[in-house]
């Protein structure tokens, strides 16, 4: 079992008087993202309470929210279990993403500028989040999720959303394999948008395929010892 690190701090939001439950929720998401993806980990209310400097009540509420979001499972008398992300998980998730995103990006190519403007805004926001890997990954998922949602198939959109818990930890690992991966992601996203803006379905699908292929390659590399954000 991996213990929570007491040296970690709740990342700042810039907002005043943030509710304790929200602060613990953010702390846990950052903590879970940094856990070794091959390890299954138990988190207890007492450990998280001590690490975050809060009472157990907001910790319990935050853990329930994370369970509802699929990040962990609460097991009676044992704690909150964060399952490992295996090589088989990586293959399965990336294969599923490839199938869903290829169909969706082809389907949305006729939206052209309307969709491209939305995606440009997401890339701009993501570029400002280089210092925060969890926020960067969340924006990454929103970028791809926007394309999936625009395709207009709620069943596929719901399925894609169900992958998000695995994508957080996988995404953090992919970013830590190279000091250049962040800039590569932004460039690959821009290539997807450029193809969509041109209403070129085949080119957009190729851009998505290249992006997912480089992501998979990054996932197969060993992570560097610590997170080192690129220059802002």
C-alpha positions in Angstrom: 0.0 0.0 0.0 1.3 3.4 -0.9 0.8 6.0 1.8 -0.3 9.6 1.1 2.6 12.1 1.1 2.3 14.6 3.9 4.6 17.0 2.1 2.0 17.5 -0.6 -0.1 20.6 -0.5 -3.5 21.4 -1.8 -2.9 23.2 -5.1 -4.0 26.9 -5.0 -7.1 28.0 -7.0 -6.9 31.8 -6.6 -10.3 31.7 -5.0 -11.0 32.8 -1.4 -12.7 30.6 1.2 -12.9 27.4 -0.9 -15.1 24.8 0.8 -13.1 22.1 2.5 -14.7 19.4 0.5 -13.7 21.0 -2.8 -10.2 21.6 -1.6 -9.8 17.9 -0.5 -11.4 16.8 -3.8 -8.8 18.7 -5.8 -6.0 17.5 -3.6 -7.1 13.9 -4.1 -7.3 14.2 -7.8 -3.8 15.6 -7.9 -2.5 12.9 -5.6 -4.2 10.1 -7.5 -2.8 11.4 -10.8 0.7 11.1 -9.3 0.4 7.6 -8.0 2.4 4.9 -9.8 0.0 3.6 -12.4 1.0 0.0 -11.9 0.2 0.0 -8.2 -3.2 -0.6 -6.5 -3.4 1.9 -3.6 -5.6 2.2 -0.5 -6.4 5.6 0.9 -7.9 6.0 4.3 -9.9 8.9 5.7 -7.4 9.4 8.5 -4.4 9.6 6.2 -6.0 12.0 3.8 -7.3 14.1 6.7 -3.9 14.4 8.2 -2.3 15.1 4.8 -4.7 17.9 3.9 -5.2 19.3 7.4 -9.0 18.9 7.4 -11.5 16.9 9.4 -12.8 13.5 8.2 -16.2 14.8 7.1 -15.0 16.7 4.0 -12.6 13.9 3.2 -15.4 11.3 3.3 -17.6 13.6 1.0 -14.7 14.1 -1.4 -14.0 10.3 -1.6 -17.7 9.7 -2.4 -17.5 12.2 -5.2 -14.4 10.5 -6.6 -16.1 7.1 -6.4 -19.1 8.5 -8.3 -16.6 9.8 -10.9 -15.0 6.4 -11.2 -11.6 7.3 -9.8 -11.7 4.8 -6.9 -13.8 2.3 -5.1 -14.7 2.5 -1.4 -14.4 -0.8 0.3 -16.0 -1.2 3.8 -13.4 -1.4 6.6 -10.5 -1.1 4.2 -10.6 2.4 2.7 -10.8 3.8 -0.8 -9.1 1.6 -3.4 -7.4 3.2 -6.4 -6.9 0.3 -8.9 -3.8 0.0 -11.0 -3.6 0.9 -14.6 -2.2 -2.2 -16.4 -0.6 -2.6 -19.8 -3.9 -4.3 -20.9 -5.8 -1.3 -19.6 -3.7 1.0 -21.7 -4.1 -1.1 -24.9 -7.9 -1.3 -24.3 -8.4 2.4 -23.6 -6.3 3.5 -26.5 -8.0 1.1 -28.9 -11.4 2.3 -27.7 -10.3 5.9 -28.1 -9.1 5.3 -31.6 -12.4 3.7 -32.7 -14.5 6.4 -31.1 -12.5 9.4 -32.0 -11.9 8.4 -35.7 -15.6 8.1 -36.3 -16.4 11.3 -34.4 -13.8 13.5 -36.0 -15.0 12.3 -39.5 -18.6 13.0 -38.5 -17.8 16.5 -37.3 -15.6 17.7 -40.2 -18.6 19.4 -41.9 -19.0 21.7 -38.9 -15.8 23.5 -39.9 -15.3 26.9 -38.3 -18.1 26.5 -35.8 -16.3 23.6 -34.0 -12.8 24.9 -34.8 -13.4 28.1 -32.8 -14.5 26.1 -29.7 -11.4 23.9 -30.0 -9.1 26.9 -30.5 -10.3 28.3 -27.2 -9.6 25.0 -25.4 -6.1 24.9 -26.9 -5.5 28.4 -25.7 -6.7 27.6 -22.2 -4.6 24.3 -22.2 -1.5 26.3 -23.1 -1.9 28.3 -20.0 -2.0 25.2 -17.8 1.5 23.9 -18.5 2.4 24.3 -14.8 -0.5 22.1 -13.6 -0.5 18.6 -15.1 -3.9 17.6 -13.8 -5.5 20.8 -15.2 -3.7 20.2 -18.5 -5.0 16.7 -18.7 -8.5 17.8 -17.8 -8.4 20.3 -20.6 -7.0 17.6 -22.9 -10.0 15.4 -22.2 -12.3 18.3 -22.7 -10.7 19.0 -26.1 -11.3 15.4 -27.3 -14.7 15.2 -25.5 -15.9 18.3 -27.3 -15.3 16.6 -30.7 -17.0 13.4 -29.5 -20.0 15.3 -28.2 -20.3 17.3 -31.4 -20.7 14.1 -33.4 -24.2 13.9 -31.9 -24.2 10.3 -30.7 -25.0 10.3 -26.9 -24.2 6.6 -26.5 -20.6 7.1 -27.8 -20.3 10.3 -25.7 -21.4 8.4 -22.6 -19.0 5.6 -23.3 -16.1 8.0 -23.9 -16.8 9.8 -20.7 -16.6 6.5 -18.8 -12.9 6.3 -19.7 -12.0 9.5 -17.9 -10.7 7.9 -14.6 -8.1 5.8 -16.4 -7.2 8.7 -18.7 -6.2 11.0 -15.8 -3.5 8.6 -14.5 -2.5 7.5 -18.0 -2.3 11.1 -19.1 -0.1 12.2 -16.2 2.3 9.3 -17.0 2.4 10.3 -20.7 3.3 13.9 -19.8 6.2 12.8 -17.5 7.9 10.7 -20.1 9.4 13.7 -21.9 9.9 17.3 -21.1 8.6 18.1 -24.6 5.3 16.1 -24.6 3.3 19.1 -23.5 4.3 21.2 -26.5 3.8 18.1 -28.8 0.2 17.7 -27.5 -0.6 21.3 -28.2 0.8 21.1 -31.7 -1.0 17.8 -32.4 -4.3 19.4 -31.2 -3.7 22.4 -33.5 -3.2 20.0 -36.5 -6.6 18.4 -35.7 -8.3 21.8 -35.6 -6.6 22.9 -38.8 -8.0 19.9 -40.6 -11.5 20.4 -39.2 -11.4 24.1 -40.2 -10.8 22.9 -43.7 -13.7 20.5 -43.6 -11.2 17.7 -44.4 -12.5 14.6 -42.7 -9.7 12.3 -43.9 -7.0 14.7 -42.9 -8.6 15.2 -39.5 -8.8 11.5 -38.9 -5.1 11.2 -39.8 -4.2 13.9 -37.4 -6.2 12.2 -34.6 -4.5 8.8 -35.4 -1.0 10.4 -35.2 -1.9 12.1 -31.9 -3.1 8.8 -30.4 -0.1 6.9 -31.7 2.4 9.4 -30.1 0.4 9.3 -26.9 0.5 5.5 -26.8 4.3 5.6 -27.5 4.7 8.0 -24.6 2.6 5.7 -22.3 5.0 2.9 -23.0 8.1 4.9 -21.9 9.3 5.0 -18.3 8.4 8.2 -16.5 11.0 10.7 -15.5 11.5 10.9 -11.7 9.5 14.1 -11.1 7.1 16.4 -12.9 9.0 19.2 -14.6 6.6 21.6 -16.4 7.7 23.4 -19.5 8.2 27.1 -19.7 5.0 29.1 -19.4 
